[in-house]
Amino acid sequence: AQSVTQLDSQVPVFEEAPVELRCNYSSSVSVYLFWYVQYPNQGLQLLLKYLSGSTLVKGINGFEAEFNKSQTSFHLRKPSVHISDTAEYFCAVSYFDNNDMRFGAGTRLTVKP
Amino acid sequence: DVKVTQSSRYLVKRTGEKVFLECVQDMDHENMFWYRQDPGLGLRLIYFSYDVKMKEKGDIPEGYSVSREKKERFSLILESASTNQTSMYLCASSWGGTPTEAFFGQGTRLTVV
C-alpha cells in the first residue's frame, strides 16, 4: 500500500531562518506529490504539487520542494520563514493507477520571534 | 472559486446514535473523499468515491459507511457512534483521471459523549 512518512513531527525555528520539512514516500513507477498547509481551525490549502516535468517545484508563500526519485523524497523548503508560516504541513501522494490520496502524519512548524 | 462545504463545523452526539456528516462540492468533481484527522496521525482515508454510487474503502473504514447518490454530495455515516470516533472529519474532492490536487472543506469536529 502506498504510504508517506514525514520525518519530523515538530520543527521549531526562528523568524527569518531557513527551514526544511522532510517527506518520503513508498516507491512507484508514477507518483504525484503534494504539500498542503493547515492554519489553526481551517481546512487544508494546497502549497505546491509535483505531477511531472521539472523536479524543483515552486509554490505559494515562497515555498519550494524538490522531487528526488532515487531517494523517494519530496522535501519542502523555504529560505526565510515568517511568523505567519506557523502552521501544520502535510505531505501527500497519489499514484498513477488509482484515484485516492494518502497523507503523512504532518509536521507542526512553529516560527519564533 | 472552488468550494467544498461540510454541513456542520461542530457536532456533539451520544454513544450509539446514527450520525450523518454531509459534504457538497460545486466543481463537478468525479472524486470525493472522507478523511479523519487526529493529532500525531495526520489524515487517514476512511472512504473515497470515484463516481456516483461507486466507493472504495480506505485505510480505516470500520464503523463507517458512505453514500453518494448525486455527483456533488458525499455523505459519511456512523452507524452507531462510539467515543473512539471523536475526531475531526475532513471532506475533499478532486477531478477524475490523472491525479490532481484535492480541495478540502473546513472540517467537522465531532464529539461523541
Interface residues (C-beta under 8 A of the other chain):
Chain A: A1 Q6 S9 Y32 F34 Y36 Q42 G43 L44 Q45 L46 K49 L51 F90 A92 S94 Y95 F96 N99 D100 M101 R102 F103 G104 A105 G106
Chain B: V4 E30 N31 F33 Y35 G40 L41 G42 L43 R44 L45 F48 Y50 E56 G58 D59 L90 A92 S94 G96 T98 P99 T100 E101 A102 F103 F104 G105 Q106 G107
